[in-house]
Structure formats: C-alpha cells, structure tokens
C-alpha cells in the first residue's frame, strides 16, 4: 500500500550539503482563529531528482492550462514561461 500525505503547501525549500530539502506545511488552527502554517513533513532529494520533479510539475501545469483549469497571466504569456533547467 502507498501512504498518502496531505499538505496545504510548501513552506521552505533549502539546498544544504548537496541535497534539496522541501518542507510540506499544513494550516493549524490557533486560539486567535488566524491559523498558523506548521511543518508536517520534509522531503530530501538529490539535485537531479529535484530538477526532474520540477519538469514533471511543469508538464502538469501545461496540461492544466490546456484543459482550462488554470489560466496564464498576461505577463507570463508575453514573456514566455521560463525554460526548464537542464541536467
């Protein structure tokens, strides 16, 4: 069985000792009612794995745009999307 992790977003992304570390955060309620983002998990991967994941996510963004789920803003459309990093 594959375990599943839910995160509201990404907190920090750091590069330390040749490894990319990504913090996954979730919104936790506070007494004031504002909520606070707390780190739930960290993903650590080599640079090659990180670059591959960026390319994979970029492909998904393009598919979501084509499907009409997302819309590119004017600045991105005129400037063009940044080129994916090369290995």
HUNOR-V858163 format. One record per residue. RES is the residue in one letter. D_CENTER is the distance of its C-alpha to the mean C-alpha in whole Angstrom. Layout:
res=[RES;RES]
d_center=[D_CENTER;D_CENTER]
This chain:
res=[X;X;X;X;X;X;X;X;X;X;X;X;X;X;X;X;X;X;X;X;X;X;X;X;X;X;X;X;X;X;X;X;X;X;X;X;X;X;X;X;X;X;X;X;X;X;X;X;X;X;X;X;X;X;X;X;X;X;X;X;X;X;X;X;X;X;X;X;X;X;X;X;X;X;X;X;X;X;X;X;X;X;X;X;X;X;X]
d_center=[24;20;19;16;14;13;10;10;7;6;9;10;9;13;15;18;21;19;16;13;12;9;10;9;11;13;16;19;23;25;29;28;26;23;21;19;15;16;14;15;13;12;11;13;14;16;15;16;14;10;12;13;9;8;11;11;8;10;13;12;11;15;16;15;17;20;20;20;17;16;18;17;19;22;21;18;21;24;22;20;16;16;17;15;15;18;19]
